[in-house]
Amino acid sequence: MKIKTYTSVYEKSWLECRVLAFLDTAYYDNVFRKKEQYDNPAIELVAIKDDRIIGLIDVEYESEPNSVCTGNNNKCGGMIWHLAVHPDYQRQGIAWQLLKKVETIALEKGLAYLEVWTRDDPWVLNWYKRNGFTPIHSYLHVFLGGNQEVMNLASKLPDLQPVQAWAHYTGENEEMIRSAFQRVHRCTGFIKKVIENDSFY
């Protein structure tokens, strides 16, 4: 296995790896047809074996504090938008190797921290905690589908009837939300300091 910088020649393999990796997670329906491109500089790495992508990580990073990340501090950070390992190669340390390579590059670029947001798969949350990430905030992802649930929505456009949607819930009444909607995920943000002796939160 080799870790390389992503190029567009790998796009199809990147998309396949990501969708397969997400199938057994709370992001199972988060499918891309094209690889995301970023407005800011990014670290985009892929793990390759036999000319096939088996792991990937994308980190968009800041030139100005708080322009990408939500850390609300005066240090520049990097946001991990995608981190995935093909199901046939999981639990072999590939995600850890990708993260360590990103941390090295982030340090070279003068970034103070990495940030990531993820839903409530216990093994994913535990992986981030084991790898030095600290939870900072959370809220709910709420999916609305079916007549009863979309009745909570109203369109201001004539003849436009919502069929399904998803929303962020940042209030305090989680029990009410979970009883009203079938699919609800807690989304948690994590931060990891790249410079261990740095202090910003």
N, C-alpha and C positions, 0 to 999 in steps of 0.2 A: 504494500500500500504506500502511496505517495500523497503528500499534501501539496496542492498547487493553487496558484491564483486562478480564480474563475475567468474563463473567456467565453464568448458567445457560442463557440463551437460545442460547448457542453450543455447548451440550454435544454434540449430535449431530455437528456439524462438527468439534469438537475431537477426538472419538473417531475419526472418519474420517481426519483428518489424521495422528493418531498411529499408527494401525494401518498405513496406507499407507507412512508414513515408515519404519516398523520392518521392513517385509517383507523388505528386502534387507540386514538386519543380523543379528547374533547374537541379537537379541531378537525374531525373527520370529514366535514363538509367544506372546509376552507381550501378550495381547489383553485390553482392558478393555471391559465392557458399560456401565459408569457411570464418570463422571469421579471421580477420587479427591478426598476431602475431608480436610482436615488438622486435627490436634488443636491445632496452634500457628498463629500468624499466618503468612500466606503472600503472596508476590508471584506473581500469576498473570496472565501477559500473553499476548496473541494477536496475530499479524500477520494482517490482514484485507485481502482484495482481492475486490471484487465480492460483498460479503456472505458470503464464504467464508473459513474459516480456512486459511491456507497455512503457518503456523508457530506454535509455542507454546513457552512455558517456564513451569515451575512451580518456585518456590523456597520451601520451608518454612523459617522462620527462628526463631532462639532468642531467648528473653527471659532465659534463664539458660544460661551456658556448658555445653556437653556434654549438653544436653537433646534435641537433634536430631542434631547432627553427631558425628563420631567423632574430631575433632581433638585431644581430650584436652588442652585448654589453658584459660586463664582468660578467653578472649575469646568473644564471641557470634558465631556464623556462620550461614550459610544453606545448606541442602542442596538442590541441583538434583535434583529427582525426575524431571522430564520436560523434554526439549528435543528438538524435532522440527520438520522442515520437509517439507512435501508434496513428493513426488518430482518433480512438474512444475515446482517452483520452487527446487530445490536449486542450489547453487553460484552464488547471486545475492547472497550476503551477508546473508540474512535471519536466520540463526542468530546471526551476529555482531551485528546490530542489536538483536536481542532480548537478548543477553548484555550489551551496553553499557547498554541501558535498565535492566536489572536491577542492574547495578553502580552506576548513579547512584542508584537507589532504595535499594539496600543501604547506600550511604554515608550517605544522608540518615537512615537508621534506625540508624546507628551500628554496623553490622556490620563485623567485622574481616576476614572472609574468606568465600569460597564453597567448597563441597565438592561433588564429584560422583563417582559410581561408574559404570563402564561396562565392558562386555565387550571382547573382543579384535579388534574390527574395526580394522584398521590406519588407515584414513582418519579414523575417529572419534578414536582415540588421538592421531593427528597434529594433528587440529583443536584439541583441548584444549591440546596442547603449544604450538602456534602462537599460541594466544590467552592464554598466560601461566599456564597451570595446571602445577603440579609434582606428579609422582607421589609418593604417600606410602606406599602399601601395596598388596599384591595377594594374592589367594588364588584357588582354583579353584571354578567352578560345575560340578558333575558331574550329568549326567542319566542316570538308570537306567531302562532299558526292555528288554523281552524277558526270557525265562526265565533266561538265563545271568547277566544283570546284576542282576536283582532277587533272585537267590539270596543276594546280599550283605546283604539286609535280612531282618529277622525281626520278626514281629508278636507282641505279648504277648496279643492278643485271639484267642480260639478262632475258627477258621473264617474269619479275615480274612487274605487272601493279597495282598500288595502286587503290583501290576501294573506301575506306573511311579512314579517319584519323582525329585526332584532334591535335591542336597545341597551343602553347603559343605565344601571340603577345605582345611584350613589347615596340613597337614603338609609335610614336606620331600621326600617321594618322589613327585614329579610324574610321573616316567617310569612308575612302577608304575600310577598312576591312569589315565594316558593309554593304557596298554596294556590295561587292564581294561575301559574304558568307551569307547563309540564317540563320544559327544558330551561334550566337556569344553571349557570356556571359562575363560580367565583373566580375572578381574574386578579392575580396577585403580581405586584411589581417587586422586583429584587434589584439590589445594587451590590456590586463587588468592587472594592477599591483595587486599582491596579498598582498604586504605590502604597505599600503596606503601612508606612508610618505617616501617611497623609491623613488629615482630619477635615471632614467637611459635612458630616451629618451625625 
